[in-house]
Amino acid sequence: MQTNLSNQKAKYNLPDFLVGDVVVLTDPASSNELHEIEAFQPAEYYWLVGGGIVHRKDIRTATVAELNAKRRLTSAEQALAEVS
C-alpha cells in the first residue's frame, strides 16, 4: 500500500509563518503597519522585527495589495483590490 506523504500530519510543531514573512495584525484597531517575522517561539508565538511578540492567531499573511500599499488595508479596500 502506498502512503501519500502530503496527507500525513507533521511529527513536530512546525510554524505557520517563516522568518522574513510579512504579516499584518488581524485586529484592525491594533495597527495598519506591515510586520516582518523575526523568529518562531514555542507555543505558537512569533517575534516581530523591531520588537513585539504575537500569537499566531493574531496575525495573518499580508496580501499582495497590502504589500504594494505598504500598509494593512481596510476590508473595503481589500475588497476593491480583489476585483481590480
C-alpha positions as CSV (number, residue, x, y, z in Angstrom):
1,M,0.0,0.0,0.0
2,Q,1.3,3.4,-0.9
3,T,1.3,6.3,1.5
4,N,0.6,9.8,0.3
5,L,3.1,11.9,2.4
6,S,1.2,15.2,1.6
7,N,-1.7,13.9,3.7
8,Q,0.4,13.0,6.7
9,K,0.5,15.1,9.8
10,A,3.8,16.5,10.8
11,K,5.5,15.0,13.8
12,Y,6.7,18.3,15.1
13,N,5.0,21.6,15.8
14,L,6.0,23.4,12.6
15,P,5.5,27.2,12.4
16,D,2.7,28.7,10.2
17,F,5.0,31.5,9.2
18,L,8.7,31.6,8.2
19,V,11.3,34.1,9.2
20,G,11.0,37.0,6.8
21,D,7.3,36.6,6.1
22,V,5.4,39.8,6.0
23,V,2.2,39.8,8.2
24,V,-0.4,42.1,9.5
25,L,-2.3,42.0,12.8
26,T,-5.8,40.6,12.5
27,D,-7.3,43.2,14.8
28,P,-7.9,46.3,12.6
29,A,-7.8,48.6,15.7
30,S,-4.3,47.5,16.6
31,S,-2.2,48.8,13.7
32,N,-2.2,49.2,10.0
33,E,1.5,48.6,9.7
34,L,3.1,45.6,8.0
35,H,5.4,43.5,10.2
36,E,8.1,41.0,9.4
37,I,8.6,37.7,11.3
38,E,11.9,37.6,13.0
39,A,11.7,34.3,14.8
40,F,9.3,31.5,15.8
41,Q,8.9,30.9,19.6
42,P,7.5,27.9,21.3
43,A,3.7,27.6,21.9
44,E,2.8,29.3,18.6
45,Y,4.3,32.7,19.3
46,Y,6.3,34.9,16.8
47,W,8.9,37.6,17.4
48,L,8.4,40.6,15.0
49,V,11.2,42.6,13.6
50,G,11.6,45.7,15.7
51,G,10.2,44.1,18.8
52,G,7.0,42.6,20.0
53,I,5.7,39.1,20.3
54,V,2.3,37.9,18.9
55,H,0.3,34.7,18.9
56,R,-0.2,33.0,15.5
57,K,-4.0,33.6,15.8
58,D,-3.4,37.4,16.0
59,I,-1.6,37.7,12.6
60,R,-2.1,36.8,9.0
61,T,0.0,36.9,5.9
62,A,-0.1,40.3,4.1
63,T,-1.9,40.2,0.7
64,V,-0.2,41.4,-2.5
65,A,-2.4,44.6,-2.4
66,E,-1.1,45.3,1.2
67,L,2.5,44.7,0.1
68,N,2.0,47.2,-2.7
69,A,0.3,49.8,-0.5
70,K,2.9,49.2,2.3
71,R,0.2,49.1,4.9
72,R,-2.7,47.0,6.2
73,L,-5.9,47.6,4.1
74,T,-9.4,48.0,5.4
75,S,-11.9,45.3,4.5
76,A,-13.4,47.7,1.9
77,E,-10.1,48.5,0.4
78,Q,-9.2,44.8,0.3
79,A,-12.5,44.0,-1.5
80,L,-11.7,46.7,-4.1
81,A,-8.2,45.3,-4.6
82,E,-9.5,41.8,-5.1
83,V,-11.8,42.8,-8.0
84,S,-9.4,45.2,-9.8
